[in-house]
Amino acid sequence: MCIRSLVWNPVPIVLFVSMSLLVVACGGGGGGGDNPPGTIQLAETSFDVREGSVINILVARSGGSSGVASVDFATADGTAVGGADYTAANGTLTWPDGVSGNRTISIPITDDNAAEFTESFTVTLSNVSGATLGANSSATVKIIDNDVTVLSAFGSITALNSATVNGIRYDTNASNVLVNGQPAVVSDLRLGQVVRLGGEVNFSVALGSADEIQYNASVIGPVEDIDGTARRLLVMGQTVLIGVDTVFDPSIDPVTLNGLTLGATTQISGFLNANGDIMATRIEPDTTSTGAQLIGTVTELDLANMLFTINQLTVDYSNATLIDLPMGMPVNGLLVIVRGSLVSGILVVDEIANIINSSATPGERVHLGGIITRFASATDFDLNGFPITTDTSTGYVNGVAGDLQANVEITLDGEVNAGGDTALAREVTFGRPDFDRTTLTFDFSNFTNISLDGLAVVTVIQDADFSIEVTADADVINDVLVSQIGDTVSFDLNVSRIYNAVVRMPLLNQIDVGDNALANVTLRNFDQMQMTVNLGGVSILRGEGLMIGDLTVTVSGVSTLDFGDIAPIGNANIDISGVSQATLNMAVGSTLAGSVTTGVGTGVSQLFYYGTDINLNVTTDALSIVTRLGDTQP
């Protein structure tokens, strides 16, 4: 029987597992009447790789091994060009009679010095002989630029280890911070706040540095209505919608809508949707502000009386300072931020400013997260009120151009046009689709270890709290089992489809992906002095934005560990067995020790590493391979 595995596609948080079935290595064996020739296909259909590295693409023969089998492969240009961005390749892979398992296509990626957008090419299988060509016959390889680029970002803070926005962790040691228009410090920033950020980023390691961070609350004002059933608030005439990802400040007791009080001044951060409602990302009491604040769209403009409305609130700007407004006055449809005081239910403002930066620099790189607030077509829409366009070169992740519509949440990587008033999206990433789901919450005491067994979609966030929220189809929720023994939390999620499990924990000392797991895991943005990884079954574990001092790893079964795109590892001890492979990025002068062995007649186990002047003490057997890919990667 063939083992089936899950490919998990990551989202901008720390550990992500997604689920699409594919067939991978299913052992060896000889001929015989019960042994069919099997199926040949790619183990994965999408890859992310950074410049200056080597992408290793596994091609698997599974479901049988009778007879000699072969398949041709070839690369084809997309936005990446063979010979300039990567080394074009073609050839034939062969399996002898009685042999199944994996073959590897290795493609070097060019390292240039130009800051550029993500580019892609394809690898396609064809002309299979002696077996059946499987469904996974073509893969897309995305090349992530490893050069530092200057950009502006907009999105919510999803982690406070420095500040993580849209999946990029920014160093904030030298950041100038403004909070609601006033000078502040980094420690004043909070999880879930929507911020504007300017700085530099290296997309290949999801790390950057922020020169400036600006946070402006969507609304600061009194709570006028609380609808717990609909998960909705009315704050100073603005409808506030509460989602499963909304962060409640710990000072709210209880930490739900039930902890809010009518009439209390509350600060809400979030994204506006196409209806002008606020999709809340954070809710907190406001005990320091002396006035009111609101971000919204001007409607019902009355120039004679110097009034307009934002949703249900009337705004009086007769004595306001006007900042960066077209023709020096507000206009209907303009997205503004206003600050002032409530007087008899009217917001009398001292200041009104254009919230969209009208002086954006042509050619400037932008990394924007949020909600589509206006939609005319797939080539003409607004994200958070800023005009966006696309063209035939625009790439899409987790969706296609036809999925764009009003109120869809996306993140885009793009650049400002020559006029400074529109951004061209080079890549659009869609958020999770909206299914009929049920969420269970598990509150646990301290834990530092995670164990995965079965089918799972997991996101791990560095946070001061210890809790788990599992979101699944309502009809399979009874099959979700999460338990804690000592300092280990175990997930046994044997269901057909799990959409999200969010784990909040301050440390991750150990992760176990068991022998029964069908798992593809991406671990993001953890800083650990020590980490232990046990990877088994039919599994893949990738690291992005990790910083690890000492690493201890066991890789077995038909598994792949890819820690080649993380910060240099201080020291590592690794044991590889079965038909498995690992890639590590070792620090200069570090120690890499362990063993690499291969199961009899099943294929080849391999260890790849980057390293400069390292102390290598790894033993191998006759079928195993240890390969140095190059110098330590920054």
GISUL-V181086 format. One record per helix or strand. SS is the DSSP state (a for helix, b for strand). FROM is the first residue (numbers start at 1). TO is the last residue. If there is no record, write none. Layout:
BEGIN
ss;from;to
SS;FROM;TO
SS;FROM;TO
END
This chain:
BEGIN
ss;from;to
b;4;6
b;15;16
b;21;23
b;39;42
b;46;50
b;54;62
b;69;77
b;82;82
b;86;86
b;90;95
b;101;109
b;119;129
b;132;133
b;138;144
b;149;159
b;163;165
b;168;171
b;176;179
b;182;184
a;186;188
b;194;202
b;207;215
b;219;227
b;232;235
b;238;248
a;257;259
b;265;272
b;278;285
b;292;297
b;299;302
b;307;310
b;313;316
b;321;323
a;326;328
b;335;343
b;346;354
b;365;377
b;380;383
b;386;389
b;395;397
a;401;403
b;409;416
b;423;430
b;437;443
b;449;454
b;458;462
b;467;473
a;474;479
b;480;485
b;488;493
b;498;505
b;510;513
b;518;524
b;527;535
b;538;544
b;547;555
b;560;563
b;569;576
b;581;596
b;606;610
b;615;620
b;625;630
END
